[in-house]
Amino acid sequence: MKRFWSRLGVAAGCVALLSGCLADGARTGRQTSAAATVAKRPNVIVIIADDLGYADISAFGIKRIHTPNIDRIGAEGAKFPVAYASAPVCGPSRAGLQTGRYQDRFGFEFNNGPGARDANQNLGLPAGEITIADALRKQGYHTGLVGKWHLGSNDAYYPTNRGYDEFVGILTGATSYIDSTLPGVHNVNAEDGADAGSPAPRGKFNQVFEGPGRTVVDNYKEYLTDYFGRRASEYVTRNARADAPYFLYLAFNAPHAPFTVTQKYYDRFPQIKDEQARIYAAMISALDDAVGEVLKAVEASGEADNTIVYFLSDNGCAAYVPGLCSCEPLRGGKLSHYEGGVRVPFMMRWPAKIKAGTVYRNPVSTMDIFPTAIAAAGGALPADRTFDGVDIMPYVTGKAPGQPHDILAWRRQPLVSIRKGDWKLWQSVGGGDYGQPYTLLFNLKDDPNEATDLAARNPAKVKELQDAIAEWSKDLQDPRWPTKNSVKYNVCGTPFVVPV
């Protein structure tokens, strides 16, 4: 198996680990005694990267790209090496995170882009769905979104109409990071594929907007990852002075295409000779810097002990771009149902409650963020709907026996997959561009790279998992809109056709 990334070493010149030590004078606003910190409702920050693969950071011992600030969240809290997004593609995955529910329950099965399609066909998160911002605002939180939304562009779906008091960011799946003609900007023309493309000027649907009036932000000379990090840090600093707790959803669009980076970050990787690999690593280093700026603002606020900080990705690396992603330790990437498509980096820091250095090895889901945050805020989940996420804090702290999830499942017709215990089944009913039906079975304990298909040898296990899929599917809706297209790409040596 070719390991394109084997020539990537630990980057020199990356930002050093922040110390976290503060003078007492930095503690302003709310009470800061240890007892008061523990008793108060925590602030909640969810930092999500875009198309960041499991092997694209160094937190899990993979030393290809050095990410000290991102790693710090897990080192000072908990790491989850077996964490899953609810879909292997941006829009549906974010719908699951925002609602704490399988997005298939309300028909958000496929991406709703590109921007013109999204707006013209009025696609987005159904109005009846409650977002995590809705729920936390009901608990008295001030809520803010900085970055990528991708859950609908029209008024019914606009972030300030979906629970967010503040919004600055993009509504669609992708935009250009900076004016690509500026000196020192390095670009890669991505291969044709879902949500990939060359740098192009921002247009009607992919501008950076701010506030309920959709003010267009003139930031085209500032690298967008830097901009989102700066605006998020300002949000933390401003809201830490208030009496109410705050919630921040910081949704970076890095390292999603178009692959663009500024000289500052490009210069950190002179050892990488392949231009695409160098730019990609530099984009992740920029993301790490921006995360570091947010952590610095949290520390300076004096409220770090009682601020929950999550870091995660929405899905796997964009493996349909040839040569971009690693096939180890997880096979596959975005759009596929291999582990590399749905298993994502996931970490959580809450110093008042979580012991530093915790590693929780049972499967968790990004859908768990919603119920965990509501429980931490002292609230209760709405009783009028099913939530698929659970409060994971009792499991992380060892107070609850067992595991948070009996199964986790994914559906993007004609594909469906399920994990139950150590077993993972992935099948396609085939047809059209998707070819003949197939069924794949893997034991993830023995074969986390999913290199050996065991379906033919274990018909009873296949039947058990097929029955579990049928039971899970009973409560799902049909997709509200079709996939915009299918994509064929070579998944670590095996060609697959997958929906967007």
C-alpha distance (Angstrom), angle and dihedral (degrees) to the residues before:
residue distance angle dihedral
M1 . . .
K2 3.74 . .
R3 3.81 113.6 .
F4 3.77 103.7 -157.4
W5 3.80 91.6 178.4
S6 3.79 97.6 52.9
R7 3.78 91.1 100.9
L8 3.81 92.0 59.1
G9 3.79 111.5 103.5
V10 3.77 131.3 -175.8
A11 3.77 106.7 -65.0
A12 3.75 117.7 -111.1
G13 3.76 118.6 -138.1
C14 3.83 97.8 27.2
V15 3.77 117.0 149.2
A16 3.79 113.2 -78.9
L17 3.78 121.5 -114.5
L18 3.77 111.4 -84.5
S19 3.79 114.2 -116.5
G20 3.79 98.4 -140.6
C21 3.83 91.6 -145.7
L22 3.79 115.1 134.9
A23 3.75 136.4 -177.1
D24 3.79 115.7 -118.8
G25 3.77 88.5 -114.5
A26 3.80 90.4 69.2
R27 3.78 90.7 64.7
T28 3.76 106.3 93.6
G29 3.78 137.0 152.8
R30 3.79 113.3 19.5
Q31 3.80 130.5 41.1
T32 3.78 113.3 -75.5
S33 3.81 106.6 -170.1
A34 3.80 114.6 125.5
A35 3.81 93.4 -114.7
A36 3.80 93.1 49.1
T37 3.81 91.6 46.5
V38 3.79 92.8 54.9
A39 3.80 94.1 44.6
K40 3.78 97.3 48.9
R41 3.75 125.8 87.3
P42 3.79 107.7 -96.9
N43 3.75 126.5 -118.4
V44 3.80 111.2 -117.6
I45 3.81 126.0 -144.0
V46 3.80 120.9 -179.2
I47 3.81 113.2 -168.7
I48 3.78 113.5 -170.2
A49 3.78 126.7 -177.1
D50 3.80 123.9 -153.5
D51 3.83 119.9 -119.0
L52 3.81 91.8 -17.5
G53 3.78 109.9 158.5
Y54 3.79 126.7 -136.9
A55 3.81 89.1 -113.2
D56 3.81 94.7 46.4
I57 3.82 95.8 85.9
S58 3.79 132.0 51.3
A59 3.82 98.7 -130.7
F60 3.81 93.2 97.4
G61 3.78 95.9 49.5
I62 3.79 98.1 -91.9
K63 3.79 105.4 132.5
R64 3.80 102.9 -160.4
I65 3.80 101.2 101.5
H66 3.79 120.2 22.2
T67 3.83 111.6 -132.4
P68 3.82 106.9 169.9
N69 3.81 97.3 164.3
I70 3.78 95.0 49.6
D71 3.81 90.0 43.5
R72 3.79 89.9 52.8
I73 3.80 91.9 67.0
G74 3.79 90.7 62.1
A75 3.80 95.1 38.0
E76 3.81 91.2 54.6
G77 3.79 93.0 40.8
A78 3.78 134.5 4.5
K79 3.79 133.6 -34.3
F80 3.80 121.2 -154.2
P81 3.81 109.8 -159.0
V82 3.82 91.7 179.6
A83 3.81 103.3 50.4
Y84 3.77 125.6 138.5
A85 3.77 138.5 -157.5
S86 3.80 114.9 -138.8
A87 3.82 91.1 -119.6
P88 3.81 137.1 17.2
V89 3.82 92.6 -124.9
C90 3.80 134.9 65.5
G91 3.81 110.3 -109.6
P92 3.83 99.9 41.5
S93 3.81 91.6 42.5
R94 3.81 91.0 54.0
A95 3.80 90.6 47.3
G96 3.81 89.1 56.7
L97 3.80 92.5 48.1
Q98 3.80 94.0 47.0
T99 3.80 94.1 50.2
G100 3.81 104.5 30.2
R101 3.81 86.6 -128.5
Y102 3.75 137.6 102.2
Q103 3.78 102.5 -91.6
D104 3.81 88.1 -138.8
R105 3.82 87.0 71.9
F106 3.80 87.7 72.3
G107 3.78 101.4 29.1
F108 3.83 101.0 -100.6
E109 3.80 91.5 133.0
F110 3.80 100.4 134.4
N111 3.79 135.9 37.6
N112 3.79 114.2 -80.6
G113 3.81 97.4 -146.7
P114 2.91 165.8 139.0
G115 3.79 100.2 74.4
A116 3.80 98.5 -111.5
R117 3.80 92.0 49.6
D118 3.79 91.4 45.7
A119 3.81 92.6 53.7
N120 3.80 99.9 36.0
Q121 3.80 94.7 48.3
N122 3.82 93.8 38.2
L123 3.80 95.6 -124.4
G124 3.78 124.0 170.6
L125 3.79 149.7 98.5
P126 3.84 106.2 -31.2
A127 3.79 113.7 -105.6
G128 3.80 92.7 -122.5
E129 3.80 93.1 62.2
I130 3.81 117.9 99.9
T131 3.80 114.9 -136.2
I132 3.78 125.3 -148.6
A133 3.81 86.6 -110.9
D134 3.81 90.9 55.1
A135 3.78 90.9 51.8
L136 3.80 96.7 45.0
R137 3.79 92.9 45.6
K138 3.79 87.3 55.5
Q139 3.81 86.3 56.8
G140 3.81 90.4 55.6
Y141 3.80 99.2 -94.9
H142 3.78 124.3 144.5
T143 3.80 105.3 -129.3
G144 3.78 131.1 -152.0
L145 3.80 138.5 175.4
V146 3.78 122.2 -159.0
G147 3.80 117.1 179.8
K148 3.78 136.9 2.7
W149 3.82 121.0 14.6
H150 3.85 105.7 171.1
L151 3.81 93.8 172.0
G152 3.80 98.7 104.6
S153 3.79 137.8 -42.1
N154 3.80 104.0 -143.6
D155 3.78 123.0 90.7
A156 3.81 96.2 -94.7
Y157 3.80 89.4 59.8
Y158 3.80 100.8 34.3
P159 3.84 111.3 127.2
T160 3.81 96.4 -118.9
N161 3.80 87.1 55.7
R162 3.81 91.6 49.7
G163 3.78 101.9 58.7
Y164 3.80 103.2 -71.3
D165 3.80 118.2 123.8
E166 3.80 90.5 -166.9
F167 3.80 133.3 27.8
V168 3.76 136.2 177.4
G169 3.77 120.1 161.5
I170 3.78 146.5 63.5
L171 3.79 126.2 -44.1
T172 3.80 99.0 -156.7
G173 3.78 135.7 59.2
A174 3.79 100.3 -90.2
T175 3.78 145.7 1.2
S176 3.79 138.0 174.0
Y177 3.80 115.3 -79.9
I178 3.77 98.9 -142.5
D179 3.78 142.0 -18.9
S180 3.80 97.6 -62.8
T181 3.80 92.5 -152.5
L182 3.80 93.8 64.7
P183 3.82 117.7 110.1
G184 3.79 114.0 -91.1
V185 3.81 96.3 20.9
H186 3.80 113.9 131.8
N187 3.81 121.1 -159.2
V188 3.79 138.4 -174.4
N189 3.77 120.4 -158.2
A190 3.81 100.6 -132.3
E191 3.78 120.0 -139.6
D192 3.77 116.2 -100.1
G193 3.78 111.0 -86.2
A194 3.76 144.9 110.8
D195 3.79 111.1 -35.3
A196 3.80 92.0 -10.5
G197 3.77 127.2 119.2
S198 3.76 148.3 131.9
P199 3.80 122.5 -78.5
A200 3.79 110.1 -81.8
P201 3.79 134.5 167.4
R202 3.79 115.2 -84.8
G203 3.76 114.4 -96.8
K204 3.78 140.3 -169.8
F205 3.78 96.6 -61.8
N206 3.80 104.0 35.5
Q207 3.78 104.3 48.2
V208 3.79 121.5 126.4
F209 3.80 105.3 -103.8
E210 3.78 131.2 -167.8
G211 3.79 133.5 -160.7
P212 3.80 132.3 -9.8
G213 3.81 90.4 -60.5
R214 3.81 92.0 61.3
T215 3.78 94.1 -124.8
V216 3.81 109.1 -170.4
V217 3.81 109.7 -123.9
D218 3.80 116.9 -135.5
N219 3.82 98.8 -143.8
Y220 3.79 100.7 123.5
K221 3.80 93.1 124.7
E222 3.82 93.5 54.7
Y223 3.79 119.7 76.6
L224 3.78 105.0 -107.9
T225 3.80 96.4 -132.3
D226 3.81 89.0 54.5
Y227 3.79 90.2 46.6
F228 3.79 95.1 51.7
G229 3.81 90.7 46.7
R230 3.79 91.0 50.6
R231 3.80 94.5 47.9
A232 3.80 91.4 47.4
S233 3.80 91.6 50.7
E234 3.79 89.9 50.5
Y235 3.80 89.9 50.8
V236 3.81 91.4 53.1
T237 3.80 93.3 47.3
R238 3.80 93.6 47.6
N239 3.79 97.0 45.4
A240 3.79 95.6 43.4
R241 3.81 86.9 70.1
A242 3.80 92.3 58.9
D243 3.79 127.7 88.0
A244 3.81 94.7 -125.4
P245 3.80 121.5 76.2
Y246 3.78 116.9 -113.2
F247 3.78 138.0 -135.4
L248 3.80 120.7 -153.9
Y249 3.80 123.8 -171.8
L250 3.80 104.1 -165.6
A251 3.79 107.6 -171.9
F252 3.79 111.8 -178.4
N253 3.79 118.1 -164.0
A254 3.82 90.3 -147.7
P255 2.96 132.9 144.7
H256 3.83 90.5 14.1
A257 3.81 116.9 115.3
P258 2.98 140.6 -59.0
F259 3.78 88.2 76.4
T260 3.77 104.4 -138.0
V261 3.79 133.4 146.7
T262 3.78 139.5 168.4
Q263 3.78 126.9 -115.9
K264 3.81 93.8 -102.9
Y265 3.79 92.1 66.6
Y266 3.80 97.4 30.9
D267 3.80 89.9 60.4
R268 3.81 91.5 60.0
F269 3.81 92.7 72.1
P270 3.82 109.4 49.9
Q271 3.81 89.4 141.2
I272 3.82 92.2 67.0
K273 3.79 108.6 85.3
D274 3.80 99.3 -177.2
E275 3.82 107.0 86.8
Q276 3.80 96.4 -146.5
A277 3.80 92.6 48.5
R278 3.80 91.3 47.4
I279 3.79 94.2 51.1
Y280 3.80 92.0 45.4
A281 3.80 92.5 51.5
A282 3.80 89.9 46.6
M283 3.82 91.2 52.3
I284 3.80 89.7 54.1
S285 3.80 90.6 48.1
A286 3.81 88.6 53.1
L287 3.80 88.9 50.6
D288 3.79 89.6 51.5
D289 3.81 90.9 51.6
A290 3.80 90.9 51.5
V291 3.80 91.4 50.4
G292 3.79 87.6 50.9
E293 3.80 91.0 54.7
V294 3.80 90.6 53.4
L295 3.81 91.9 48.8
K296 3.78 88.9 49.6
A297 3.81 89.9 54.1
V298 3.80 90.6 49.2
E299 3.79 90.9 51.9
A300 3.79 92.5 47.2
S301 3.81 90.4 51.3
G302 3.80 90.9 66.6
E303 3.79 90.1 -129.3
A304 3.79 101.9 93.3
D305 3.81 94.3 116.4
N306 3.78 91.6 59.8
T307 3.78 99.9 37.0
I308 3.79 117.7 99.2
V309 3.80 110.9 -144.7
Y310 3.79 120.5 -170.9
F311 3.77 126.2 -172.1
L312 3.80 122.1 -168.5
S313 3.79 145.2 134.8
D314 3.78 126.8 -116.3
N315 3.83 93.7 -131.0
G316 3.78 141.2 -30.2
C317 3.78 131.1 -56.4
A318 3.83 117.4 -64.7
A319 3.78 94.2 -100.9
Y320 3.80 93.3 170.7
V321 3.82 85.7 78.5
P322 3.82 101.5 83.1
G323 3.78 114.8 -114.9
L324 3.80 96.0 4.1
C325 3.80 102.7 108.1
S326 3.77 140.0 49.1
C327 3.80 122.5 -114.6
E328 3.80 90.5 -153.3
P329 2.92 139.9 109.0
L330 3.82 86.2 1.3
R331 3.78 126.3 30.0
G332 3.80 122.2 -132.2
G333 3.77 133.6 9.0
K334 3.77 146.1 -142.4
L335 3.83 116.1 -0.9
S336 3.82 93.3 16.2
H337 3.81 125.3 99.5
Y338 3.77 93.3 -134.7
E339 3.81 115.0 113.0
G340 3.79 89.8 -98.5
G341 3.79 89.1 63.3
V342 3.80 99.7 48.8
R343 3.81 108.1 19.6
V344 3.79 108.3 85.7
P345 3.80 141.1 -179.6
F346 3.80 107.6 -88.0
M347 3.81 130.6 176.2
M348 3.80 136.4 160.8
R349 3.79 130.4 -162.9
W350 3.83 124.7 -167.5
P351 3.81 108.4 148.6
A352 3.81 94.3 -169.8
K353 3.81 91.3 58.8
I354 3.82 112.0 15.0
K355 3.79 122.8 66.5
A356 3.79 112.9 -126.4
G357 3.78 113.7 -106.3
T358 3.80 95.8 27.5
V359 3.81 114.4 156.5
Y360 3.80 115.2 -166.6
R361 3.80 110.2 -165.8
N362 3.81 104.3 -176.4
P363 3.82 118.7 96.3
V364 3.79 117.1 -84.1
S365 3.80 132.2 173.4
T366 3.77 136.2 -137.5
M367 3.82 84.3 -123.4
D368 3.82 86.0 71.6
I369 3.80 91.9 71.5
F370 3.83 93.0 77.3
P371 3.84 98.0 53.6
T372 3.80 92.8 38.5
A373 3.80 92.2 53.3
I374 3.81 93.3 46.2
A375 3.80 91.8 50.1
A376 3.81 90.6 48.4
A377 3.81 89.0 51.5
G378 3.79 90.9 53.8
G379 3.78 94.6 -110.5
A380 3.78 134.7 123.8
L381 3.77 129.3 -126.4
P382 3.81 116.4 -104.5
A383 3.79 108.7 -93.1
D384 3.81 96.6 -145.9
R385 3.83 97.0 79.4
T386 3.77 144.0 35.6
F387 3.79 118.0 -98.5
D388 3.77 118.0 -157.9
G389 3.79 95.7 -170.2
V390 3.79 119.4 78.2
D391 3.79 136.8 -156.6
I392 3.80 100.9 -93.4
M393 3.81 97.5 -173.4
P394 3.84 95.4 92.8
Y395 3.80 88.9 52.8
V396 3.79 95.1 45.5
T397 3.81 92.4 49.9
G398 3.81 93.0 44.3
K399 3.81 95.6 -115.9
A400 3.81 94.4 117.3
P401 3.81 123.9 57.4
G402 3.75 123.9 -139.2
Q403 3.79 126.8 21.8
P404 3.82 132.3 -54.5
H405 3.83 93.8 -122.8
D406 3.79 133.5 36.4
I407 3.79 89.3 -167.5
L408 3.77 139.7 2.4
A409 3.80 119.0 -159.0
W410 3.79 140.9 -176.3
R411 3.80 131.1 -160.2
R412 3.78 129.8 -173.1
Q413 3.77 105.6 152.4
P414 2.98 127.8 -87.1
L415 3.82 84.9 20.7
V416 3.78 126.7 67.6
S417 3.80 131.4 167.0
I418 3.78 138.6 177.9
R419 3.80 138.7 -167.7
K420 3.79 118.3 -152.3
G421 3.78 116.9 169.1
D422 3.79 108.1 -42.1
W423 3.81 93.5 -24.0
K424 3.78 128.2 96.1
L425 3.80 125.5 -171.9
W426 3.80 122.9 -168.5
Q427 3.77 121.7 -179.3
S428 3.78 141.5 167.4
V429 3.79 126.1 -156.0
G430 3.81 86.3 -152.5
G431 3.77 127.1 -154.8
G432 3.81 133.4 141.8
D433 3.78 113.6 9.3
Y434 3.80 89.8 -4.2
G435 3.80 95.0 69.5
Q436 3.77 124.7 -156.9
P437 3.82 122.0 0.1
Y438 3.79 116.8 -98.0
T439 3.80 139.2 -177.3
L440 3.81 124.6 -154.0
L441 3.81 125.4 -171.0
F442 3.80 125.9 -171.5
N443 3.79 136.6 177.8
L444 3.78 102.2 -139.2
K445 3.79 94.9 -166.5
D446 3.80 91.9 60.7
D447 3.80 98.1 26.5
P448 3.82 113.4 28.4
N449 3.80 90.0 163.1
E450 3.83 90.0 59.7
A451 3.78 92.7 -132.1
T452 3.83 97.5 142.7
D453 3.80 121.9 58.6
L454 3.82 109.2 -148.5
A455 3.81 99.0 -179.9
A456 3.80 97.0 108.3
R457 3.82 91.6 49.7
N458 3.81 96.6 47.3
P459 3.81 110.8 44.1
A460 3.81 92.1 155.1
K461 3.81 91.9 55.9
V462 3.80 90.6 46.5
K463 3.81 89.7 53.0
E464 3.82 91.8 47.3
L465 3.79 92.6 53.1
Q466 3.80 93.5 42.7
D467 3.80 88.4 54.5
A468 3.81 89.7 49.4
I469 3.81 90.0 52.0
A470 3.80 90.7 50.3
E471 3.80 91.2 51.6
W472 3.82 92.4 46.9
S473 3.80 91.9 48.1
K474 3.82 94.1 57.5
D475 3.81 92.3 84.7
L476 3.80 97.4 44.6
Q477 3.79 128.6 103.6
D478 3.76 127.4 -134.1
P479 3.81 112.9 -100.2
R480 3.80 112.8 -80.9
W481 3.80 89.7 -141.5
P482 3.80 134.3 10.8
T483 3.76 127.0 -107.3
K484 3.79 110.4 -85.8
N485 3.81 90.2 -131.1
S486 3.76 145.3 -31.0
V487 3.79 124.9 -106.6
K488 3.79 127.2 -147.4
Y489 3.75 117.2 -155.2
N490 3.76 141.4 152.1
V491 3.81 108.0 -99.9
C492 3.80 104.4 -157.5
G493 3.79 92.1 -46.1
T494 3.80 99.9 -31.5
P495 3.82 121.5 92.7
F496 3.79 115.3 -132.5
V497 3.80 135.9 175.7
V498 3.81 110.5 -142.6
P499 3.82 133.5 176.2
V500 3.80 124.4 -116.0
